[in-house]
Amino acid sequence: MEKKPYMSLYWKCQLIGWSVAALYWTFQGWSAAGSFRFDIAVVQFISDVAMYILITHLYHNFANKNRWQDLALEKLIWRMLIVIPVMGIFYTVVTISKLYLVRLLFLSHPLQSFADFFSLNAAGIFVAGIRLIAIWLLAYHLYHYAKREIRLSVENTRLALSFKQSQLDNLSAQLNPHFLFNALNNIKSLVYTRPDNAGRAIDLLGELLRSGLYKGSAMLIRLNEEIDLVRDYLELEGLRMEERLQYELDIDISRSGLMVPRLCIQTLVENAVKHGISLEKQGGKIEVIVNEQNGFISIRVLNPGKLKQDKTVAGIGLQNLKERLGLSYQHHASFNLYEMEQKVCAEIKIPIR
């Protein structure tokens, strides 16, 4: 089936708005004293609509190119104080030139020279132009401001829902019956053999559960707090896996106050334990490396093993992490999973703000 031609809302508003204005001017000419010529009225109507759409569309292209629709209100106002008079002058020159040209075409003997005609009409047309341009710019930027607010509201809602899902995924992993069964069995055996370690295991398990249940309102967390959470998780897993799990944390302490998405590193560490260390007979070592690289904070989690060839479906935790990174940093952050030197590396890069 043949598709109908599509006209955007912008062009509909341009055509309707300037056509209504031109009709109003035509009505004024008709109701004024003196003769009214239909042919001149048609030419005036068509030329008015075409010229003023051209003027405002040139501004539309300029504003888009310089992303003025995304400016804060204070910065936009200062620009408008310059743009309105400039466009008013342009409007005046174009309008007077058009009016004089019409007089030349339809009146055999113009009563005035262009200079006299310009000086006589410039002030009134300039004031009218300032008024029209200001109204057009106000409507134009209010429309884009409303669109931006709606877009930001939708993105914030998606971010909040995504984070809540991450909390649920994290709690689900921590409260996994198999995980709890092994952890509690280890704690039970430690009670008889090494009571101090058993107490520590209970404290660690409590801290992890408390973090998931009571500290999940903030979407961003300081890097050092996230590392503390990861350290507790690895220590608890170490009590369960004993010598099969080793870990090393190499953290740039100068960036410990940087805000990062909550649970982002722990998600990678849990993934490394589940899909890396647990599958190796001899276990292995997990490395967490955080440093600065070219204006980005690089967060890398390495574990022994290889990536599976069939990895078309990513885990829920990693999919959730990618979405949160995209929403939190407007797609300036990145996540990659790759192999290097017989190890699997999961890497997050976050821009330093």
C-alpha positions, 0 to 999 in steps of 0.5 A: 500500500502506498504511504501518504506523504508525511509533514512534521508538526514543525512544518504544519505550525510554520505554514498555519502560523504564517498563513494566519498572519498573512491573512490578517494583514490581507484583511487589514489591507482590505478594510483600510480606506482606498482601493483593494487589488486582489492580484496584489493581495495574492502576491503579498500573501504568498511572498509573506508566507514564503519569506517569513518561513524562510527567516524562521527556518534559517534560525531553526537550522542555526539553533539545531546546529548549535544545540540551543534547545538543550541550553539552560534557561539563563543562557538561552535568554542572553542569546535571545536578547541578541537574536531578537534585534538581529532577526528584527533588522533582517525582517525589516530589510526583507519586508521593506524590500518586498513591499517596494518591489511589489510597488515597482511591479504593480505601480508604473510610477512609484511616488518615492525612492527606495531610500525615502520609502525605507526611512518612512516605514523602517521604524514601524516595520521594525517594531512589528518585526520585533513583536512577531519574532519574539512571539515566534521564538517564545513558542518555538523554545517553549515547545522544545523545552516541554519536549526536553522535560518530557524526555528527561522525565521518561529517562529518569523514570527508566533509570529508577526502574532499572536501578530497582531491578538491579536491587532485586537481582542483587538480592535474588543472588544473595538470597539464592538457596544454594548460596545460603545453604553453602554459607550457613553450612560453612558457618556451622562448621566454623562454629566448632573449629574456628569460632572467630571465623564463624562470627566474621562470616555471620557479620559479612553475610549480615552486612551484605544483606543489610546493604541490599535491604536498607541502603538501596535508595541511592542510585550512585555510591562512592567508589570506596563504599562500593569497594568495601561491599565487594571486599566483604562479598569476596571475603565471605565467598573465600570462607566458602571456597577456601583456597580455591578463591584468591583475590587482589584489589588494586584501587587508585585511592585518589579517586575513592570519592568518585560516584559510581552506579551502585552494585556495578563492581559487585555485579562483575565480581559475582559474575566472575565467581559464578562463571569463572572461579566456580568452573575451575578445578583449582579455582583461581584469582580475581583481580579488581583494578580501578584507575584513570585512563584518558579522562575515564575511570577504568574498572576491570574485573579479571578472572581465569577462563575463556569466554563461551563461543555461544554468548548471544544471551547476556545475563540479566545482571549484565544487561541491567548494568549496561542499561544503567550505564547508558542512562546514567551517563548519556551513553558516554560510559561503556561496558566490554567483556573480552579475553586477555592472556588466558583471562576473562576481563569485564571492563567499565569505563566511566567519564570523570565529571 
